[in-house]
Structure formats: C-alpha cells, structure tokens
Amino acid sequence: MIFSFFLLTFAISTSYSIFLDIKMAKRKLQRFADNLNDPYILDRNKPLFEQIKGRWNEAFFQNPYPITLELACGAGEYTVGLAQKFPERNFVGIDLKGDRLWKGARNAEALGLKNVAFLRIQIQHLTNFFAQNEVSEIWIVFPDPQPRAKKEKLRLTNPRFLELYKQVIQNQAFIKLKTDNTQLFEYTLEVLKEQKIEHWEGTNHLYESSFLGEHFGIQTKYEKMFMAKGLNIKYLKFKIC
C-alpha cells in the first residue's frame, strides 16, 4: 500500500514537471514569435540586422544621441533603467537569450521609451554590429563569472573581449563592471595590470563607497539576490583607449 502511494506520488510529480516544461517551452516559442515583429528587438530575422553597423543613430534610433551598451543584459534591467534616467542617450542591451530580451522589450514598451534597443547576438560578434567610435560607454552587469580556469576566455573582461571593445568604443570612454564575484573582480584587476591599463577606479564594497551614486540606484534581480545573501557588490570602471 505504501509502495503504491509512493508510486502514485512520483507519477503525479513527474507529470506536473513535464506539464511545466511543456508550458515553459510553449511560452518561449510564443515569445520568439513575438520578437519577429518587435520594434525593440533586432535579430537575424530583421532586414536591418545585416545593415546596422555604423548606422544605429540614423537607422534605428533616429536621433544623434550617444550610445551605451549593456553586455549580457538578460532582461535588460540596466538598459531600461538607464534609458529612463537619461532620455538624451541611447541604450542597447545585448544578449543571446530571446525570451529574456522579450522581457526587456516589454518593460521598455510599458514605459514608452524610445531610446532602447535589444540586439540578439553573441558578444564575440560585437564588431560586426558597431563601427569604430560608435559606442560611448559599456556596462557589464553581473555577468557569468566563468569560474573554471578552462572557461577564462569566456569572461567578459578577458583580454580578447577588451580588444573587441576597443574597436567600437570612443576614446576616453568608460567600461563599467558590477559583480558580486570576488574572483572575477580580482581577475579583472589583474588583466588591467597585465594590459598596462592605468585609467581605472573601483571598490570591492559599492554600498560603502564614494561610487554609490554611479550606479543610479538601479538593482538587477541578481544584485538583490546576492545582497540578500550578504555578499558585497564590487564596482569597477576603466578606460582602454
């Protein structure tokens, strides 16, 4: 009798899990379909996708404002948050996850923002979509720290990525990193040292530093989660050219 009860419980639990998986898959498919006609999202299904390099102000935003990137933006919490605070700047969130970009686009739409775009690409292809000096600022907000040594090249502050940023960012413009991860923070400082990058400032405790105002009070889901666990938020800004 007890064994039969456990079998029934297992079957119900498994069926419910499968139901949730199917529901989630259907939701993602619907979002991908929505993205095809979403004016906020630029991906390979849009004609402008192959023609946007060097033309963001003219062809997408239709204004002359400076452009800020949020790399690995997820749902674009910083992209949208900064766009609200700085209406005379343009903001492009970059990520490969289409369902996350859908969320960012919906938030931008709900706020009626016109200075927001989301680009669905892998970050290593950045130079295919932005021309030299087209970017005035880059934010890297709680990226995957890629803690395993063999994944070092995937860290967004790895020298190979810094070289990409150098090809699109304006001279004397800042790249800004926020992270809870001590290993990534210290790794980035070491990279800056190795690359002889001297123009940097930062702190390993943002909320007890003079840099607090530089994040404009914007907190992502991950930041709130990490702070609830008692982790310090690290902040670093640097210039690579």
C-alpha positions as a Markdown table, in Angstrom:
| # | Residue | x | y | z |
|---|---|---|---|---|
| 1 | Met | 0.0 | 0.0 | 0.0 |
| 2 | Ile | 2.8 | 2.4 | 1.0 |
| 3 | Phe | 4.8 | 1.5 | -2.1 |
| 4 | Ser | 1.7 | 2.2 | -4.3 |
| 5 | Phe | 1.3 | 5.6 | -2.6 |
| 6 | Phe | 4.9 | 6.5 | -3.4 |
| 7 | Leu | 4.5 | 5.3 | -7.0 |
| 8 | Leu | 1.4 | 7.5 | -7.3 |
| 9 | Thr | 3.1 | 10.5 | -5.8 |
| 10 | Phe | 6.1 | 10.0 | -8.1 |
| 11 | Ala | 3.8 | 9.8 | -11.1 |
| 12 | Ile | 1.9 | 12.9 | -10.2 |
| 13 | Ser | 5.2 | 14.8 | -9.5 |
| 14 | Thr | 6.7 | 13.7 | -12.8 |
| 15 | Ser | 3.5 | 14.6 | -14.8 |
| 16 | Tyr | 3.4 | 18.0 | -13.2 |
| 17 | Ser | 7.1 | 18.6 | -14.0 |
| 18 | Ile | 6.5 | 17.6 | -17.6 |
| 19 | Phe | 3.5 | 19.9 | -17.7 |
| 20 | Leu | 5.6 | 22.8 | -16.5 |
| 21 | Asp | 8.3 | 22.0 | -19.0 |
| 22 | Ile | 5.8 | 22.0 | -21.9 |
| 23 | Lys | 4.2 | 25.2 | -20.7 |
| 24 | Met | 7.6 | 26.9 | -20.5 |
| 25 | Ala | 8.6 | 25.7 | -23.9 |
| 26 | Lys | 5.3 | 27.0 | -25.4 |
| 27 | Arg | 5.9 | 30.3 | -23.7 |
| 28 | Lys | 9.4 | 30.6 | -25.1 |
| 29 | Leu | 8.2 | 29.7 | -28.6 |
| 30 | Gln | 5.5 | 32.4 | -28.4 |
| 31 | Arg | 8.0 | 35.0 | -27.3 |
| 32 | Phe | 10.3 | 34.1 | -30.1 |
| 33 | Ala | 7.4 | 34.6 | -32.5 |
| 34 | Asp | 6.6 | 37.9 | -30.9 |
| 35 | Asn | 10.2 | 39.0 | -31.3 |
| 36 | Leu | 9.8 | 38.7 | -35.1 |
| 37 | Asn | 7.7 | 41.8 | -35.1 |
| 38 | Asp | 9.0 | 43.6 | -32.0 |
| 39 | Pro | 10.3 | 47.1 | -32.8 |
| 40 | Tyr | 12.7 | 47.0 | -29.8 |
| 41 | Ile | 14.5 | 43.8 | -30.8 |
| 42 | Leu | 17.0 | 43.4 | -33.6 |
| 43 | Asp | 17.9 | 39.9 | -34.6 |
| 44 | Arg | 18.8 | 38.0 | -37.7 |
| 45 | Asn | 15.1 | 37.9 | -38.8 |
| 46 | Lys | 15.1 | 41.7 | -39.4 |
| 47 | Pro | 16.4 | 43.3 | -42.6 |
| 48 | Leu | 18.3 | 45.9 | -40.6 |
| 49 | Phe | 20.3 | 43.2 | -38.8 |
| 50 | Glu | 22.9 | 43.0 | -41.5 |
| 51 | Gln | 23.0 | 46.7 | -42.2 |
| 52 | Ile | 23.0 | 48.3 | -38.7 |
| 53 | Lys | 26.8 | 48.7 | -38.2 |
| 54 | Gly | 27.7 | 52.4 | -38.1 |
| 55 | Arg | 24.0 | 53.3 | -38.6 |
| 56 | Trp | 22.4 | 53.0 | -35.2 |
| 57 | Asn | 21.6 | 56.7 | -34.7 |
| 58 | Glu | 20.4 | 57.1 | -38.3 |
| 59 | Ala | 18.6 | 53.9 | -38.9 |
| 60 | Phe | 17.3 | 52.7 | -35.5 |
| 61 | Phe | 17.1 | 55.5 | -33.0 |
| 62 | Gln | 16.7 | 58.3 | -35.5 |
| 63 | Asn | 18.5 | 60.8 | -33.2 |
| 64 | Pro | 22.1 | 61.9 | -32.7 |
| 65 | Tyr | 22.4 | 60.8 | -29.0 |
| 66 | Pro | 25.4 | 58.8 | -27.7 |
| 67 | Ile | 25.1 | 55.0 | -27.4 |
| 68 | Thr | 25.6 | 52.9 | -24.3 |
| 69 | Leu | 25.8 | 49.1 | -24.4 |
| 70 | Glu | 24.8 | 46.6 | -21.7 |
| 71 | Leu | 26.5 | 43.3 | -22.4 |
| 72 | Ala | 25.0 | 40.0 | -21.4 |
| 73 | Cys | 22.0 | 42.1 | -20.5 |
| 74 | Gly | 19.5 | 39.4 | -19.7 |
| 75 | Ala | 16.1 | 41.1 | -19.3 |
| 76 | Gly | 17.8 | 44.4 | -19.7 |
| 77 | Glu | 17.2 | 45.9 | -16.3 |
| 78 | Tyr | 20.1 | 48.3 | -16.7 |
| 79 | Thr | 19.3 | 49.1 | -20.3 |
| 80 | Val | 15.8 | 50.1 | -19.3 |
| 81 | Gly | 16.7 | 51.7 | -16.0 |
| 82 | Leu | 19.4 | 53.9 | -17.6 |
| 83 | Ala | 17.2 | 54.8 | -20.5 |
| 84 | Gln | 14.6 | 56.1 | -18.1 |
| 85 | Lys | 17.1 | 58.3 | -16.3 |
| 86 | Phe | 18.9 | 59.5 | -19.4 |
| 87 | Pro | 16.4 | 60.3 | -22.2 |
| 88 | Glu | 19.1 | 62.0 | -24.3 |
| 89 | Arg | 21.2 | 58.9 | -24.5 |
| 90 | Asn | 20.5 | 55.7 | -26.4 |
| 91 | Phe | 20.9 | 52.2 | -24.8 |
| 92 | Val | 21.4 | 48.8 | -26.5 |
| 93 | Gly | 21.1 | 45.6 | -24.4 |
| 94 | Ile | 22.9 | 42.7 | -25.9 |
| 95 | Asp | 22.2 | 39.0 | -25.2 |
| 96 | Leu | 21.6 | 35.7 | -26.9 |
| 97 | Lys | 18.5 | 34.7 | -25.0 |
| 98 | Gly | 15.5 | 35.8 | -27.0 |
| 99 | Asp | 13.0 | 35.2 | -24.2 |
| 100 | Arg | 14.9 | 37.4 | -21.8 |
| 101 | Leu | 15.1 | 40.2 | -24.4 |
| 102 | Trp | 11.4 | 39.9 | -24.8 |
| 103 | Lys | 11.0 | 40.8 | -21.2 |
| 104 | Gly | 13.3 | 43.8 | -21.6 |
| 105 | Ala | 11.3 | 44.9 | -24.6 |
| 106 | Arg | 8.0 | 44.7 | -22.8 |
| 107 | Asn | 9.4 | 46.8 | -19.9 |
| 108 | Ala | 10.7 | 49.4 | -22.3 |
| 109 | Glu | 7.3 | 49.4 | -24.2 |
| 110 | Ala | 5.3 | 49.7 | -20.9 |
| 111 | Leu | 7.4 | 52.8 | -20.1 |
| 112 | Gly | 7.0 | 54.3 | -23.5 |
| 113 | Leu | 10.8 | 54.5 | -24.0 |
| 114 | Lys | 12.1 | 55.4 | -27.5 |
| 115 | Asn | 15.9 | 55.3 | -26.6 |
| 116 | Val | 16.1 | 51.5 | -26.1 |
| 117 | Ala | 17.1 | 48.6 | -28.4 |
| 118 | Phe | 17.9 | 45.0 | -27.8 |
| 119 | Leu | 20.4 | 43.1 | -30.0 |
| 120 | Arg | 20.3 | 39.3 | -30.1 |
| 121 | Ile | 23.9 | 38.2 | -30.8 |
| 122 | Gln | 26.9 | 36.6 | -29.2 |
| 123 | Ile | 29.2 | 39.3 | -27.8 |
| 124 | Gln | 32.2 | 38.0 | -29.7 |
| 125 | His | 30.5 | 39.3 | -32.8 |
| 126 | Leu | 30.2 | 42.8 | -31.5 |
| 127 | Thr | 32.4 | 44.4 | -34.2 |
| 128 | Asn | 30.0 | 43.1 | -36.9 |
| 129 | Phe | 27.3 | 45.4 | -35.5 |
| 130 | Phe | 29.1 | 48.5 | -34.2 |
| 131 | Ala | 31.6 | 50.7 | -36.0 |
| 132 | Gln | 34.7 | 52.3 | -34.6 |
| 133 | Asn | 33.8 | 55.1 | -32.1 |
| 134 | Glu | 30.1 | 54.3 | -32.3 |
| 135 | Val | 29.8 | 53.4 | -28.6 |
| 136 | Ser | 30.2 | 55.9 | -25.8 |
| 137 | Glu | 30.0 | 53.6 | -22.8 |
| 138 | Ile | 29.8 | 49.9 | -21.9 |
| 139 | Trp | 28.2 | 48.3 | -18.9 |
| 140 | Ile | 28.9 | 44.7 | -17.8 |
| 141 | Val | 26.4 | 44.0 | -15.0 |
| 142 | Phe | 26.6 | 40.7 | -13.1 |
| 143 | Pro | 27.9 | 38.6 | -16.0 |
| 144 | Asp | 28.6 | 34.9 | -15.7 |
| 145 | Pro | 32.0 | 34.9 | -13.8 |
| 146 | Gln | 33.0 | 31.7 | -15.6 |
| 147 | Pro | 35.0 | 30.5 | -12.5 |
| 148 | Arg | 36.6 | 27.4 | -14.0 |
| 149 | Ala | 40.1 | 28.1 | -15.4 |
| 150 | Lys | 39.4 | 26.5 | -18.7 |
| 151 | Lys | 36.5 | 29.0 | -19.2 |
| 152 | Glu | 38.7 | 32.0 | -18.7 |
| 153 | Lys | 38.4 | 33.1 | -22.3 |
| 154 | Leu | 34.6 | 33.4 | -21.8 |
| 155 | Arg | 35.0 | 36.0 | -19.1 |
| 156 | Leu | 33.8 | 39.4 | -20.4 |
| 157 | Thr | 36.8 | 41.2 | -19.1 |
| 158 | Asn | 39.2 | 38.7 | -20.7 |
| 159 | Pro | 41.8 | 40.5 | -23.0 |
| 160 | Arg | 40.2 | 39.1 | -26.1 |
| 161 | Phe | 36.9 | 40.9 | -25.2 |
| 162 | Leu | 38.8 | 44.1 | -24.2 |
| 163 | Glu | 40.2 | 44.1 | -27.7 |
| 164 | Leu | 36.7 | 43.9 | -29.2 |
| 165 | Tyr | 35.5 | 46.8 | -27.0 |
| 166 | Lys | 38.5 | 48.8 | -28.1 |
| 167 | Gln | 37.3 | 48.6 | -31.7 |
| 168 | Val | 33.9 | 50.1 | -31.0 |
| 169 | Ile | 34.2 | 52.4 | -28.0 |
| 170 | Gln | 35.2 | 56.0 | -28.2 |
| 171 | Asn | 38.5 | 57.3 | -26.8 |
| 172 | Gln | 38.4 | 58.0 | -23.1 |
| 173 | Ala | 35.0 | 56.3 | -22.7 |
| 174 | Phe | 34.4 | 54.1 | -19.6 |
| 175 | Ile | 33.7 | 50.4 | -19.4 |
| 176 | Lys | 31.9 | 49.7 | -16.1 |
| 177 | Leu | 31.7 | 46.3 | -14.3 |
| 178 | Lys | 29.3 | 45.4 | -11.4 |
| 179 | Thr | 29.7 | 42.0 | -9.9 |
| 180 | Asp | 29.2 | 40.1 | -6.6 |
| 181 | Asn | 32.0 | 37.7 | -7.6 |
| 182 | Thr | 35.4 | 38.3 | -5.9 |
| 183 | Gln | 37.2 | 36.1 | -8.3 |
| 184 | Leu | 36.0 | 38.0 | -11.4 |
| 185 | Phe | 36.7 | 41.3 | -9.8 |
| 186 | Glu | 40.3 | 40.4 | -8.8 |
| 187 | Tyr | 40.8 | 38.7 | -12.2 |
| 188 | Thr | 39.7 | 41.9 | -14.0 |
| 189 | Leu | 42.2 | 44.0 | -11.9 |
| 190 | Glu | 44.9 | 41.6 | -12.9 |
| 191 | Val | 44.0 | 41.8 | -16.5 |
| 192 | Leu | 44.1 | 45.6 | -16.3 |
| 193 | Lys | 47.6 | 45.4 | -14.8 |
| 194 | Glu | 48.8 | 43.0 | -17.4 |
| 195 | Gln | 47.4 | 45.1 | -20.2 |
| 196 | Lys | 49.0 | 48.2 | -18.6 |
| 197 | Ile | 45.7 | 49.9 | -18.3 |
| 198 | Glu | 46.2 | 52.7 | -15.7 |
| 199 | His | 42.9 | 54.6 | -16.0 |
| 200 | Trp | 40.7 | 52.7 | -13.6 |
| 201 | Glu | 38.9 | 53.2 | -10.3 |
| 202 | Gly | 36.8 | 50.8 | -8.2 |
| 203 | Thr | 35.7 | 49.4 | -4.9 |
| 204 | Asn | 35.0 | 45.9 | -3.5 |
| 205 | His | 32.1 | 47.3 | -1.5 |
| 206 | Leu | 29.9 | 49.6 | -3.6 |
| 207 | Tyr | 27.4 | 50.4 | -0.9 |
| 208 | Glu | 30.1 | 51.7 | 1.4 |
| 209 | Ser | 32.0 | 53.8 | -1.1 |
| 210 | Ser | 32.0 | 57.1 | -2.9 |
| 211 | Phe | 31.0 | 55.3 | -6.1 |
| 212 | Leu | 27.4 | 54.6 | -4.9 |
| 213 | Gly | 25.8 | 57.3 | -6.9 |
| 214 | Glu | 27.4 | 56.0 | -10.1 |
| 215 | His | 25.0 | 53.0 | -10.3 |
| 216 | Phe | 22.0 | 55.4 | -10.2 |
| 217 | Gly | 20.1 | 53.2 | -7.7 |
| 218 | Ile | 19.4 | 50.5 | -10.3 |
| 219 | Gln | 19.5 | 47.0 | -9.0 |
| 220 | Thr | 19.0 | 43.8 | -11.0 |
| 221 | Lys | 17.3 | 40.7 | -9.8 |
| 222 | Tyr | 20.7 | 39.1 | -9.3 |
| 223 | Glu | 22.1 | 42.0 | -7.3 |
| 224 | Lys | 19.1 | 41.9 | -4.9 |
| 225 | Met | 19.6 | 38.2 | -4.6 |
| 226 | Phe | 23.3 | 38.4 | -3.9 |
| 227 | Met | 22.9 | 41.3 | -1.4 |
| 228 | Ala | 20.2 | 39.2 | 0.5 |
| 229 | Lys | 22.9 | 36.6 | 0.9 |
| 230 | Gly | 25.2 | 39.2 | 2.5 |
| 231 | Leu | 27.6 | 39.4 | -0.5 |
| 232 | Asn | 29.4 | 42.7 | -1.2 |
| 233 | Ile | 28.8 | 44.3 | -4.6 |
| 234 | Lys | 32.0 | 45.2 | -6.5 |
| 235 | Tyr | 32.3 | 48.0 | -8.9 |
| 236 | Leu | 35.0 | 48.9 | -11.4 |
| 237 | Lys | 35.3 | 51.4 | -14.2 |
| 238 | Phe | 38.2 | 51.7 | -16.6 |
| 239 | Lys | 39.3 | 53.2 | -19.9 |
| 240 | Ile | 41.0 | 51.0 | -22.5 |
| 241 | Cys | 41.7 | 53.7 | -25.1 |
